[in-house]
């Protein structure tokens, strides 16, 4: 029985990537919920109350940039840690993420181990025990 490490909301319009992230974090011991785009994220976030949100940038309806800004503006969600996971690896994009106030920036294709490490750190979970 693993202890629950906290709640994570995984937001990505690509079902394969969304499931990959969700499965990895669930196996790690997180309580994971998913959203299909930024609007879906904003609709669900207060009910789910996650410690961390993994957020894709390029999505329909509401992209990750706008979603991150909305999360930061709302006093109910401004404390939630945000990890942008995106194919956009340019320095300008990373700077934009920093200006918005995201907590971490991972580029696709990402290393699942690195993603788990970042989410654990942001959720305040202890580092994974090394086997």
Number of C-alpha atoms within 10 A of each C-alpha: 4 8 8 12 19 18 20 28 24 28 29 28 20 13 13 10 16 20 14 13 20 22 14 16 23 17 11 16 17 24 17 21 19 23 21 18 24 28 19 15 24 17 11 16 21 11 8 16 16 21 19 25 29 27 30 29 25 19 18 13 10 16 18 25 20 14 20 25 16 16 23 19 12 10 9 12 18 15 12 20 22 25 23 23 24 20 14 17 13 9 9 10 15 18 12 12 22 13 10 17 15 22 17 18 21 21 16 12 10 12 11 13 11 11 21 18 16 19 26 22 14 18 20 13 14 10 11 11 5 4 3
